[in-house]
Amino acid sequence: ALDPKNFVRIHRSHIVKVEEINEIQQYEKESYIVILKDKTKLKVSKSGYKNLRNVLEF
């Protein structure tokens, strides 16, 4: 199993390692993208954004 302190599900298709997240940007009115350290851009679902907020505590 993946450690929930180190990994977060941002979308049903994406689980990312927290330390690989470089930036979170607003994409549209109520959607976000995560930009990883290798410049990969991934869409974040609404529930994924809640997960990010909980893990990153913002």
PDB file of N, CA, C, O and CB in Angstrom:
ATOM      1  N   ALA A   1       0.841  -1.193   0.000  1.00  0.00           N
ATOM      2  CA  ALA A   1       0.000   0.000   0.000  1.00  0.00           C
ATOM      3  C   ALA A   1       0.877   1.245   0.000  1.00  0.00           C
ATOM      4  O   ALA A   1       1.989   1.245   0.529  1.00  0.00           O
ATOM      5  CB  ALA A   1      -0.952   0.005   1.220  1.00  0.00           C
ATOM      6  N   LEU A   2       0.355   2.296  -0.600  1.00  0.00           N
ATOM      7  CA  LEU A   2       1.083   3.562  -0.649  1.00  0.00           C
ATOM      8  C   LEU A   2       0.814   4.362   0.620  1.00  0.00           C
ATOM      9  O   LEU A   2      -0.314   4.403   1.111  1.00  0.00           O
ATOM     10  CB  LEU A   2       0.683   4.378  -1.900  1.00  0.00           C
ATOM     11  N   ASP A   3       1.853   4.993   1.143  1.00  0.00           N
ATOM     12  CA  ASP A   3       1.736   5.805   2.350  1.00  0.00           C
ATOM     13  C   ASP A   3       0.944   7.076   2.033  1.00  0.00           C
ATOM     14  O   ASP A   3       1.376   7.863   1.191  1.00  0.00           O
ATOM     15  CB  ASP A   3       3.142   6.158   2.919  1.00  0.00           C
ATOM     16  N   PRO A   4      -0.206   7.300   2.686  1.00  0.00           N
ATOM     17  CA  PRO A   4      -1.024   8.481   2.385  1.00  0.00           C
ATOM     18  C   PRO A   4      -0.348   9.808   2.722  1.00  0.00           C
ATOM     19  O   PRO A   4      -0.817  10.860   2.287  1.00  0.00           O
ATOM     20  CB  PRO A   4      -2.318   8.393   3.128  1.00  0.00           C
ATOM     21  N   LYS A   5       0.742   9.782   3.487  1.00  0.00           N
ATOM     22  CA  LYS A   5       1.491  11.015   3.756  1.00  0.00           C
ATOM     23  C   LYS A   5       2.381  11.377   2.573  1.00  0.00           C
ATOM     24  O   LYS A   5       2.747  12.539   2.400  1.00  0.00           O
ATOM     25  CB  LYS A   5       2.342  10.864   5.031  1.00  0.00           C
ATOM     26  N   ASN A   6       2.729  10.382   1.759  1.00  0.00           N
ATOM     27  CA  ASN A   6       3.651  10.607   0.647  1.00  0.00           C
ATOM     28  C   ASN A   6       2.989  10.614  -0.725  1.00  0.00           C
ATOM     29  O   ASN A   6       3.568  11.122  -1.686  1.00  0.00           O
ATOM     30  CB  ASN A   6       4.707   9.564   0.668  1.00  0.00           C
ATOM     31  N   PHE A   7       1.790  10.058  -0.830  1.00  0.00           N
ATOM     32  CA  PHE A   7       1.089   9.969  -2.109  1.00  0.00           C
ATOM     33  C   PHE A   7      -0.328  10.500  -1.960  1.00  0.00           C
ATOM     34  O   PHE A   7      -0.952  10.350  -0.910  1.00  0.00           O
ATOM     35  CB  PHE A   7       1.070   8.515  -2.625  1.00  0.00           C
ATOM     36  N   VAL A   8      -0.827  11.122  -3.022  1.00  0.00           N
ATOM     37  CA  VAL A   8      -2.190  11.661  -2.986  1.00  0.00           C
ATOM     38  C   VAL A   8      -2.875  11.383  -4.323  1.00  0.00           C
ATOM     39  O   VAL A   8      -2.272  11.530  -5.387  1.00  0.00           O
ATOM     40  CB  VAL A   8      -2.179  13.194  -2.678  1.00  0.00           C
ATOM     41  N   ARG A   9      -4.140  10.981  -4.250  1.00  0.00           N
ATOM     42  CA  ARG A   9      -4.936  10.782  -5.465  1.00  0.00           C
ATOM     43  C   ARG A   9      -5.516  12.138  -5.835  1.00  0.00           C
ATOM     44  O   ARG A   9      -6.274  12.734  -5.069  1.00  0.00           O
ATOM     45  CB  ARG A   9      -6.077   9.695  -5.260  1.00  0.00           C
ATOM     46  N   ILE A  10      -5.146  12.622  -7.035  1.00  0.00           N
ATOM     47  CA  ILE A  10      -5.651  13.912  -7.495  1.00  0.00           C
ATOM     48  C   ILE A  10      -6.759  13.756  -8.535  1.00  0.00           C
ATOM     49  O   ILE A  10      -7.443  14.719  -8.882  1.00  0.00           O
ATOM     50  CB  ILE A  10      -4.515  14.736  -8.073  1.00  0.00           C
ATOM     51  N   HIS A  11      -6.922  12.531  -9.021  1.00  0.00           N
ATOM     52  CA  HIS A  11      -7.912  12.239 -10.064  1.00  0.00           C
ATOM     53  C   HIS A  11      -8.052  10.725 -10.073  1.00  0.00           C
ATOM     54  O   HIS A  11      -7.155  10.021  -9.610  1.00  0.00           O
ATOM     55  CB  HIS A  11      -7.480  12.812 -11.501  1.00  0.00           C
ATOM     56  N   ARG A  12      -9.144  10.223 -10.583  1.00  0.00           N
ATOM     57  CA  ARG A  12      -9.272   8.757 -10.582  1.00  0.00           C
ATOM     58  C   ARG A  12      -8.188   8.101 -11.434  1.00  0.00           C
ATOM     59  O   ARG A  12      -7.918   6.910 -11.282  1.00  0.00           O
ATOM     60  CB  ARG A  12     -10.658   8.341 -11.095  1.00  0.00           C
ATOM     61  N   SER A  13      -7.570   8.861 -12.321  1.00  0.00           N
ATOM     62  CA  SER A  13      -6.498   8.335 -13.175  1.00  0.00           C
ATOM     63  C   SER A  13      -5.096   8.645 -12.669  1.00  0.00           C
ATOM     64  O   SER A  13      -4.118   8.142 -13.221  1.00  0.00           O
ATOM     65  CB  SER A  13      -6.645   8.883 -14.557  1.00  0.00           C
ATOM     66  N   HIS A  14      -4.981   9.471 -11.619  1.00  0.00           N
ATOM     67  CA  HIS A  14      -3.655   9.935 -11.201  1.00  0.00           C
ATOM     68  C   HIS A  14      -3.455   9.871  -9.689  1.00  0.00           C
ATOM     69  O   HIS A  14      -4.249  10.404  -8.914  1.00  0.00           O
ATOM     70  CB  HIS A  14      -3.434  11.353 -11.678  1.00  0.00           C
ATOM     71  N   ILE A  15      -2.388   9.213  -9.300  1.00  0.00           N
ATOM     72  CA  ILE A  15      -1.890   9.269  -7.927  1.00  0.00           C
ATOM     73  C   ILE A  15      -0.481   9.824  -8.046  1.00  0.00           C
ATOM     74  O   ILE A  15       0.320   9.313  -8.829  1.00  0.00           O
ATOM     75  CB  ILE A  15      -1.921   7.839  -7.198  1.00  0.00           C
ATOM     76  N   VAL A  16      -0.166  10.863  -7.279  1.00  0.00           N
ATOM     77  CA  VAL A  16       1.158  11.474  -7.394  1.00  0.00           C
ATOM     78  C   VAL A  16       1.895  11.445  -6.059  1.00  0.00           C
ATOM     79  O   VAL A  16       1.294  11.453  -4.985  1.00  0.00           O
ATOM     80  CB  VAL A  16       1.038  12.916  -7.895  1.00  0.00           C
ATOM     81  N   LYS A  17       3.206  11.410  -6.170  1.00  0.00           N
ATOM     82  CA  LYS A  17       4.063  11.498  -4.998  1.00  0.00           C
ATOM     83  C   LYS A  17       4.125  12.967  -4.591  1.00  0.00           C
ATOM     84  O   LYS A  17       4.475  13.822  -5.404  1.00  0.00           O
ATOM     85  CB  LYS A  17       5.499  10.915  -5.283  1.00  0.00           C
ATOM     86  N   VAL A  18       3.792  13.259  -3.351  1.00  0.00           N
ATOM     87  CA  VAL A  18       3.681  14.639  -2.881  1.00  0.00           C
ATOM     88  C   VAL A  18       4.958  15.425  -3.148  1.00  0.00           C
ATOM     89  O   VAL A  18       4.885  16.584  -3.558  1.00  0.00           O
ATOM     90  CB  VAL A  18       3.357  14.665  -1.392  1.00  0.00           C
ATOM     91  N   GLU A  19       6.112  14.834  -2.928  1.00  0.00           N
ATOM     92  CA  GLU A  19       7.368  15.575  -3.100  1.00  0.00           C
ATOM     93  C   GLU A  19       7.677  15.894  -4.564  1.00  0.00           C
ATOM     94  O   GLU A  19       8.572  16.693  -4.840  1.00  0.00           O
ATOM     95  CB  GLU A  19       8.513  14.784  -2.507  1.00  0.00           C
ATOM     96  N   GLU A  20       6.956  15.286  -5.501  1.00  0.00           N
ATOM     97  CA  GLU A  20       7.159  15.575  -6.925  1.00  0.00           C
ATOM     98  C   GLU A  20       6.300  16.739  -7.417  1.00  0.00           C
ATOM     99  O   GLU A  20       6.459  17.191  -8.551  1.00  0.00           O
ATOM    100  CB  GLU A  20       6.856  14.339  -7.751  1.00  0.00           C
ATOM    101  N   ILE A  21       5.391  17.225  -6.570  1.00  0.00           N
ATOM    102  CA  ILE A  21       4.532  18.349  -6.957  1.00  0.00           C
ATOM    103  C   ILE A  21       5.345  19.632  -6.883  1.00  0.00           C
ATOM    104  O   ILE A  21       5.923  19.962  -5.848  1.00  0.00           O
ATOM    105  CB  ILE A  21       3.268  18.440  -6.042  1.00  0.00           C
ATOM    106  N   ASN A  22       5.378  20.351  -8.001  1.00  0.00           N
ATOM    107  CA  ASN A  22       6.093  21.622  -8.061  1.00  0.00           C
ATOM    108  C   ASN A  22       5.140  22.796  -7.860  1.00  0.00           C
ATOM    109  O   ASN A  22       5.493  23.789  -7.224  1.00  0.00           O
ATOM    110  CB  ASN A  22       6.826  21.759  -9.397  1.00  0.00           C
ATOM    111  N   GLU A  23       3.927  22.675  -8.410  1.00  0.00           N
ATOM    112  CA  GLU A  23       3.014  23.816  -8.415  1.00  0.00           C
ATOM    113  C   GLU A  23       1.581  23.331  -8.612  1.00  0.00           C
ATOM    114  O   GLU A  23       1.342  22.298  -9.238  1.00  0.00           O
ATOM    115  CB  GLU A  23       3.403  24.827  -9.521  1.00  0.00           C
ATOM    116  N   ILE A  24       0.638  24.088  -8.072  1.00  0.00           N
ATOM    117  CA  ILE A  24      -0.782  23.858  -8.313  1.00  0.00           C
ATOM    118  C   ILE A  24      -1.323  25.149  -8.909  1.00  0.00           C
ATOM    119  O   ILE A  24      -1.172  26.219  -8.319  1.00  0.00           O
ATOM    120  CB  ILE A  24      -1.557  23.448  -6.986  1.00  0.00           C
ATOM    121  N   GLN A  25      -1.949  25.055 -10.071  1.00  0.00           N
ATOM    122  CA  GLN A  25      -2.473  26.243 -10.745  1.00  0.00           C
ATOM    123  C   GLN A  25      -3.964  26.100 -10.983  1.00  0.00           C
ATOM    124  O   GLN A  25      -4.473  25.008 -11.232  1.00  0.00           O
ATOM    125  CB  GLN A  25      -1.743  26.483 -12.075  1.00  0.00           C
ATOM    126  N   GLN A  26      -4.656  27.239 -10.900  1.00  0.00           N
ATOM    127  CA  GLN A  26      -6.064  27.239 -11.289  1.00  0.00           C
ATOM    128  C   GLN A  26      -6.099  27.153 -12.804  1.00  0.00           C
ATOM    129  O   GLN A  26      -5.389  27.885 -13.494  1.00  0.00           O
ATOM    130  CB  GLN A  26      -6.826  28.520 -10.762  1.00  0.00           C
ATOM    131  N   TYR A  27      -6.926  26.255 -13.317  1.00  0.00           N
ATOM    132  CA  TYR A  27      -6.978  25.975 -14.748  1.00  0.00           C
ATOM    133  C   TYR A  27      -8.175  26.657 -15.389  1.00  0.00           C
ATOM    134  O   TYR A  27      -8.044  27.302 -16.429  1.00  0.00           O
ATOM    135  CB  TYR A  27      -7.033  24.466 -14.998  1.00  0.00           C
ATOM    136  N   GLU A  28      -9.310  26.520 -14.788  1.00  0.00           N
ATOM    137  CA  GLU A  28     -10.535  27.178 -15.218  1.00  0.00           C
ATOM    138  C   GLU A  28     -11.214  27.684 -13.961  1.00  0.00           C
ATOM    139  O   GLU A  28     -10.603  27.716 -12.893  1.00  0.00           O
ATOM    140  CB  GLU A  28     -11.473  26.211 -16.042  1.00  0.00           C
ATOM    141  N   LYS A  29     -12.465  28.077 -14.078  1.00  0.00           N
ATOM    142  CA  LYS A  29     -13.151  28.674 -12.932  1.00  0.00           C
ATOM    143  C   LYS A  29     -13.031  27.837 -11.657  1.00  0.00           C
ATOM    144  O   LYS A  29     -12.651  28.355 -10.606  1.00  0.00           O
ATOM    145  CB  LYS A  29     -14.607  28.876 -13.263  1.00  0.00           C
ATOM    146  N   GLU A  30     -13.350  26.560 -11.748  1.00  0.00           N
ATOM    147  CA  GLU A  30     -13.302  25.711 -10.552  1.00  0.00           C
ATOM    148  C   GLU A  30     -12.484  24.455 -10.762  1.00  0.00           C
ATOM    149  O   GLU A  30     -12.776  23.422 -10.160  1.00  0.00           O
ATOM    150  CB  GLU A  30     -14.697  25.332 -10.129  1.00  0.00           C
ATOM    151  N   SER A  31     -11.473  24.522 -11.597  1.00  0.00           N
ATOM    152  CA  SER A  31     -10.627  23.342 -11.779  1.00  0.00           C
ATOM    153  C   SER A  31      -9.155  23.735 -11.697  1.00  0.00           C
ATOM    154  O   SER A  31      -8.779  24.890 -11.898  1.00  0.00           O
ATOM    155  CB  SER A  31     -10.927  22.656 -13.132  1.00  0.00           C
ATOM    156  N   TYR A  32      -8.352  22.743 -11.397  1.00  0.00           N
ATOM    157  CA  TYR A  32      -6.933  22.968 -11.137  1.00  0.00           C
ATOM    158  C   TYR A  32      -6.094  21.950 -11.887  1.00  0.00           C
ATOM    159  O   TYR A  32      -6.577  20.893 -12.293  1.00  0.00           O
ATOM    160  CB  TYR A  32      -6.637  22.900  -9.632  1.00  0.00           C
ATOM    161  N   ILE A  33      -4.823  22.295 -12.061  1.00  0.00           N
ATOM    162  CA  ILE A  33      -3.840  21.347 -12.572  1.00  0.00           C
ATOM    163  C   ILE A  33      -2.662  21.326 -11.611  1.00  0.00           C
ATOM    164  O   ILE A  33      -2.348  22.321 -10.958  1.00  0.00           O
ATOM    165  CB  ILE A  33      -3.382  21.720 -14.021  1.00  0.00           C
ATOM    166  N   VAL A  34      -2.026  20.180 -11.543  1.00  0.00           N
ATOM    167  CA  VAL A  34      -0.791  20.017 -10.786  1.00  0.00           C
ATOM    168  C   VAL A  34       0.334  19.972 -11.808  1.00  0.00           C
ATOM    169  O   VAL A  34       0.246  19.268 -12.814  1.00  0.00           O
ATOM    170  CB  VAL A  34      -0.815  18.717  -9.877  1.00  0.00           C
ATOM    171  N   ILE A  35       1.387  20.725 -11.543  1.00  0.00           N
ATOM    172  CA  ILE A  35       2.575  20.672 -12.382  1.00  0.00           C
ATOM    173  C   ILE A  35       3.664  19.994 -11.557  1.00  0.00           C
ATOM    174  O   ILE A  35       4.034  20.463 -10.480  1.00  0.00           O
ATOM    175  CB  ILE A  35       3.019  22.112 -12.870  1.00  0.00           C
ATOM    176  N   LEU A  36       4.163  18.889 -12.084  1.00  0.00           N
ATOM    177  CA  LEU A  36       5.194  18.129 -11.383  1.00  0.00           C
ATOM    178  C   LEU A  36       6.571  18.725 -11.658  1.00  0.00           C
ATOM    179  O   LEU A  36       6.723  19.576 -12.535  1.00  0.00           O
ATOM    180  CB  LEU A  36       5.156  16.648 -11.805  1.00  0.00           C
ATOM    181  N   LYS A  37       7.555  18.280 -10.915  1.00  0.00           N
ATOM    182  CA  LYS A  37       8.925  18.783 -11.081  1.00  0.00           C
ATOM    183  C   LYS A  37       9.477  18.522 -12.472  1.00  0.00           C
ATOM    184  O   LYS A  37      10.339  19.265 -12.942  1.00  0.00           O
ATOM    185  CB  LYS A  37       9.837  18.153 -10.054  1.00  0.00           C
ATOM    186  N   ASP A  38       8.990  17.467 -13.144  1.00  0.00           N
ATOM    187  CA  ASP A  38       9.458  17.176 -14.510  1.00  0.00           C
ATOM    188  C   ASP A  38       8.618  17.902 -15.564  1.00  0.00           C
ATOM    189  O   ASP A  38       8.712  17.599 -16.754  1.00  0.00           O
ATOM    190  CB  ASP A  38       9.421  15.663 -14.770  1.00  0.00           C
ATOM    191  N   LYS A  39       7.794  18.866 -15.122  1.00  0.00           N
ATOM    192  CA  LYS A  39       6.952  19.721 -15.980  1.00  0.00           C
ATOM    193  C   LYS A  39       5.692  19.032 -16.498  1.00  0.00           C
ATOM    194  O   LYS A  39       4.960  19.624 -17.291  1.00  0.00           O
ATOM    195  CB  LYS A  39       7.756  20.203 -17.154  1.00  0.00           C
ATOM    196  N   THR A  40       5.417  17.798 -16.072  1.00  0.00           N
ATOM    197  CA  THR A  40       4.181  17.114 -16.449  1.00  0.00           C
ATOM    198  C   THR A  40       2.998  17.848 -15.827  1.00  0.00           C
ATOM    199  O   THR A  40       3.039  18.217 -14.654  1.00  0.00           O
ATOM    200  CB  THR A  40       4.206  15.621 -15.999  1.00  0.00           C
ATOM    201  N   LYS A  41       1.944  18.058 -16.615  1.00  0.00           N
ATOM    202  CA  LYS A  41       0.733  18.715 -16.126  1.00  0.00           C
ATOM    203  C   LYS A  41      -0.384  17.681 -16.028  1.00  0.00           C
ATOM    204  O   LYS A  41      -0.646  16.942 -16.976  1.00  0.00           O
ATOM    205  CB  LYS A  41       0.317  19.895 -17.058  1.00  0.00           C
ATOM    206  N   LEU A  42      -1.038  17.639 -14.866  1.00  0.00           N
ATOM    207  CA  LEU A  42      -2.114  16.683 -14.628  1.00  0.00           C
ATOM    208  C   LEU A  42      -3.343  17.416 -14.114  1.00  0.00           C
ATOM    209  O   LEU A  42      -3.241  18.278 -13.241  1.00  0.00           O
ATOM    210  CB  LEU A  42      -1.672  15.593 -13.626  1.00  0.00           C
ATOM    211  N   LYS A  43      -4.507  17.068 -14.659  1.00  0.00           N
ATOM    212  CA  LYS A  43      -5.754  17.660 -14.172  1.00  0.00           C
ATOM    213  C   LYS A  43      -6.080  17.114 -12.788  1.00  0.00           C
ATOM    214  O   LYS A  43      -5.783  15.964 -12.466  1.00  0.00           O
ATOM    215  CB  LYS A  43      -6.918  17.380 -15.152  1.00  0.00           C
ATOM    216  N   VAL A  44      -6.691  17.960 -11.990  1.00  0.00           N
ATOM    217  CA  VAL A  44      -7.091  17.603 -10.635  1.00  0.00           C
ATOM    218  C   VAL A  44      -8.618  17.607 -10.576  1.00  0.00           C
ATOM    219  O   VAL A  44      -9.255  18.580 -10.981  1.00  0.00           O
ATOM    220  CB  VAL A  44      -6.477  18.590  -9.579  1.00  0.00           C
ATOM    221  N   SER A  45      -9.201  16.524 -10.072  1.00  0.00           N
ATOM    222  CA  SER A  45     -10.659  16.472  -9.908  1.00  0.00           C
ATOM    223  C   SER A  45     -11.059  17.288  -8.677  1.00  0.00           C
ATOM    224  O   SER A  45     -10.205  17.693  -7.888  1.00  0.00           O
ATOM    225  CB  SER A  45     -11.155  14.994  -9.774  1.00  0.00           C
ATOM    226  N   LYS A  46     -12.350  17.524  -8.523  1.00  0.00           N
ATOM    227  CA  LYS A  46     -12.820  18.268  -7.347  1.00  0.00           C
ATOM    228  C   LYS A  46     -12.468  17.536  -6.060  1.00  0.00           C
ATOM    229  O   LYS A  46     -11.998  18.148  -5.102  1.00  0.00           O
ATOM    230  CB  LYS A  46     -14.338  18.493  -7.423  1.00  0.00           C
ATOM    231  N   SER A  47     -12.694  16.227  -6.039  1.00  0.00           N
ATOM    232  CA  SER A  47     -12.341  15.465  -4.833  1.00  0.00           C
ATOM    233  C   SER A  47     -10.825  15.373  -4.682  1.00  0.00           C
ATOM    234  O   SER A  47     -10.311  15.326  -3.565  1.00  0.00           O
ATOM    235  CB  SER A  47     -12.959  14.048  -4.883  1.00  0.00           C
ATOM    236  N   GLY A  48     -10.114  15.347  -5.805  1.00  0.00           N
ATOM    237  CA  GLY A  48      -8.651  15.343  -5.761  1.00  0.00           C
ATOM    238  C   GLY A  48      -8.100  16.618  -5.162  1.00  0.00           C
ATOM    239  O   GLY A  48      -7.097  16.598  -4.448  1.00  0.00           O
ATOM    240  N   TYR A  49      -8.764  17.737  -5.458  1.00  0.00           N
ATOM    241  CA  TYR A  49      -8.333  19.016  -4.886  1.00  0.00           C
ATOM    242  C   TYR A  49      -8.528  19.007  -3.371  1.00  0.00           C
ATOM    243  O   TYR A  49      -7.687  19.516  -2.630  1.00  0.00           O
ATOM    244  CB  TYR A  49      -9.114  20.192  -5.524  1.00  0.00           C
ATOM    245  N   LYS A  50      -9.637  18.430  -2.915  1.00  0.00           N
ATOM    246  CA  LYS A  50      -9.861  18.298  -1.468  1.00  0.00           C
ATOM    247  C   LYS A  50      -8.772  17.427  -0.848  1.00  0.00           C
ATOM    248  O   LYS A  50      -8.264  17.735   0.231  1.00  0.00           O
ATOM    249  CB  LYS A  50     -11.264  17.695  -1.179  1.00  0.00           C
ATOM    250  N   ASN A  51      -8.413  16.335  -1.533  1.00  0.00           N
ATOM    251  CA  ASN A  51      -7.340  15.467  -1.041  1.00  0.00           C
ATOM    252  C   ASN A  51      -6.027  16.234  -0.937  1.00  0.00           C
ATOM    253  O   ASN A  51      -5.308  16.110   0.055  1.00  0.00           O
ATOM    254  CB  ASN A  51      -7.168  14.247  -1.962  1.00  0.00           C
ATOM    255  N   LEU A  52      -5.715  17.031  -1.966  1.00  0.00           N
ATOM    256  CA  LEU A  52      -4.491  17.842  -1.951  1.00  0.00           C
ATOM    257  C   LEU A  52      -4.486  18.798  -0.768  1.00  0.00           C
ATOM    258  O   LEU A  52      -3.492  18.922  -0.052  1.00  0.00           O
ATOM    259  CB  LEU A  52      -4.349  18.629  -3.263  1.00  0.00           C
ATOM    260  N   ARG A  53      -5.609  19.468  -0.578  1.00  0.00           N
ATOM    261  CA  ARG A  53      -5.700  20.431   0.534  1.00  0.00           C
ATOM    262  C   ARG A  53      -5.468  19.732   1.874  1.00  0.00           C
ATOM    263  O   ARG A  53      -4.799  20.279   2.751  1.00  0.00           O
ATOM    264  CB  ARG A  53      -7.081  21.133   0.534  1.00  0.00           C
ATOM    265  N   ASN A  54      -6.013  18.539   2.033  1.00  0.00           N
ATOM    266  CA  ASN A  54      -5.836  17.804   3.288  1.00  0.00           C
ATOM    267  C   ASN A  54      -4.392  17.372   3.495  1.00  0.00           C
ATOM    268  O   ASN A  54      -3.853  17.500   4.594  1.00  0.00           O
ATOM    269  CB  ASN A  54      -6.744  16.584   3.315  1.00  0.00           C
ATOM    270  N   VAL A  55      -3.771  16.864   2.446  1.00  0.00           N
ATOM    271  CA  VAL A  55      -2.398  16.369   2.562  1.00  0.00           C
ATOM    272  C   VAL A  55      -1.406  17.521   2.726  1.00  0.00           C
ATOM    273  O   VAL A  55      -0.489  17.443   3.542  1.00  0.00           O
ATOM    274  CB  VAL A  55      -2.030  15.528   1.333  1.00  0.00           C
ATOM    275  N   LEU A  56      -1.594  18.588   1.947  1.00  0.00           N
ATOM    276  CA  LEU A  56      -0.665  19.719   1.981  1.00  0.00           C
ATOM    277  C   LEU A  56      -1.040  20.752   3.035  1.00  0.00           C
ATOM    278  O   LEU A  56      -0.283  21.690   3.288  1.00  0.00           O
ATOM    279  CB  LEU A  56      -0.609  20.380   0.625  1.00  0.00           C
ATOM    280  N   GLU A  57      -2.203  20.582   3.647  1.00  0.00           N
ATOM    281  CA  GLU A  57      -2.682  21.441   4.737  1.00  0.00           C
ATOM    282  C   GLU A  57      -2.720  22.910   4.353  1.00  0.00           C
ATOM    283  O   GLU A  57      -2.105  23.750   5.010  1.00  0.00           O
ATOM    284  CB  GLU A  57      -1.808  21.267   5.954  1.00  0.00           C
ATOM    285  N   PHE A  58      -3.457  23.218   3.271  1.00  0.00           N
ATOM    286  CA  PHE A  58      -3.675  24.631   2.914  1.00  0.00           C
ATOM    287  C   PHE A  58      -5.147  24.906   2.723  1.00  0.00           C
ATOM    288  O   PHE A  58      -5.530  26.037   2.420  1.00  0.00           O
ATOM    289  CB  PHE A  58      -2.903  25.003   1.638  1.00  0.00           C
TER     290      PHE A  58
END
